[in-house]
């Protein structure tokens, strides 16, 4: 008989409550999503860097690199 049979992480497997663990994990995931959603709600979608690069290349005088680095599109 294998030494770890009937045990997991040093404790008896009969004490594992997988249903409760799954339920708590789902509750925590829902809470995390709510926190994330409250944080990003109302913010604009991220712009990939090439949007600013394209603007700079189209008109380097109007869109110098320094402006592209500091732009606030909110």
Secondary structure, 3 states (H helix, E strand, C coil): CCCCCCEECCEEHHHCCHHHHHHHHHHHHHHHHHHHHHHHCCCCCCCCHHHHHHHHHHCCCCCCHHHHHHCCCC
